[in-house]
Amino acid sequence: MKQRFAAVVAAALGAAGLGAVAQQPAPPPPAFAAANLTEGGVRSMASACAMCHGTAGKPVAGSPMATIAGKPAAEIVQSMNQFKAGTKPATIMHQIAKGYGDAEIAALADYFSKQR
């Protein structure tokens, strides 16, 4: 009974032109928007960091989160790349860092290095 049902479904899919769908090449990956590296775009990206690292990279007193305001840009870039590669221990930063490209990381690093 099951074999007959499978044969009927396969025949119906073939007749509808759906039998070859599984053999089609995968579609190309989606094209993502270019990074918004304008002053406003970088501020917007940086606002996502405020949830953990505080406004302008300064967490509230007593927080275990790292202060990123005023850190050298090269240090921030290095940390983000280590998070991205999974070589620096993290709870969530390894996932967050994977969402940023090199230009975005550099822009964020520059932004936070200038915060006092």
C-alpha positions in Angstrom: 0.0 0.0 0.0 2.8 2.4 1.0 4.7 1.6 -2.2 1.7 2.3 -4.4 1.1 5.6 -2.6 4.7 6.6 -3.1 4.5 5.7 -6.8 1.3 7.7 -7.2 2.8 10.8 -5.5 6.0 10.5 -7.6 4.0 10.2 -10.8 1.8 13.2 -9.8 4.9 15.3 -9.0 6.6 14.3 -12.2 3.4 15.2 -14.2 3.2 18.6 -12.5 6.9 19.3 -13.3 7.9 19.1 -9.6 9.8 15.9 -9.8 13.0 17.6 -10.9 13.0 20.3 -8.2 15.4 18.5 -6.0 17.9 18.3 -8.8 18.0 22.0 -9.5 21.2 23.9 -8.5 21.0 25.9 -5.3 20.2 29.5 -5.7 23.0 32.0 -5.3 23.5 33.4 -1.7 21.6 36.6 -1.0 23.4 39.9 -1.7 23.5 41.9 1.5 23.5 45.6 1.7 26.8 47.3 1.8 28.0 48.4 5.2 26.8 51.8 6.3 30.0 53.4 7.3 28.7 57.0 7.5 29.0 58.7 10.9 25.3 58.0 11.5 25.6 54.4 10.4 28.5 53.7 12.7 26.6 55.4 15.6 23.7 53.1 14.8 25.9 50.0 14.8 27.5 51.2 18.1 24.1 51.6 19.7 23.7 47.8 19.6 26.8 47.5 21.9 25.1 49.7 24.6 22.9 46.8 25.8 26.0 45.1 27.4 28.8 47.6 27.2 26.8 50.7 28.2 26.2 54.0 26.4 29.3 55.0 24.4 31.1 51.9 25.6 31.0 52.6 29.3 29.1 50.0 31.3 27.4 50.9 34.6 29.6 50.9 37.7 30.0 47.4 39.1 29.2 45.7 35.8 31.4 42.7 34.8 31.3 43.9 31.2 34.4 45.3 29.6 34.7 49.0 29.1 35.4 49.6 25.4 35.4 53.4 25.4 38.9 54.8 25.0 40.5 51.5 24.2 43.0 51.6 21.3 41.3 50.8 18.0 43.8 48.0 17.2 43.0 46.3 20.5 39.3 46.4 19.7 39.8 45.0 16.2 42.0 42.3 17.6 39.4 41.3 20.2 36.6 41.3 17.7 38.6 39.2 15.2 39.4 36.7 18.0 35.7 36.5 19.0 34.8 36.0 15.3 37.3 33.2 15.0 36.2 31.6 18.3 39.7 31.9 19.8 38.7 34.3 22.6 36.3 33.0 25.3 32.9 34.6 25.2 29.3 34.0 26.1 27.7 35.8 23.2 30.4 38.0 21.5 31.5 35.2 19.3 28.1 35.2 17.6 27.8 39.0 17.5 31.2 39.4 16.0 30.4 37.1 13.1 27.7 39.6 12.0 30.3 42.3 11.3 32.6 42.6 8.3 36.2 43.9 8.5 35.2 47.4 7.5 32.5 47.6 10.1 34.7 46.2 12.9 37.4 48.8 12.0 34.7 51.6 12.0 33.4 50.5 15.4 36.9 50.2 16.8 37.7 53.8 15.6 34.4 55.1 17.1 34.9 53.5 20.5 38.6 54.4 20.7 37.5 58.1 20.5 34.9 57.8 23.3 36.1 59.1 26.7 
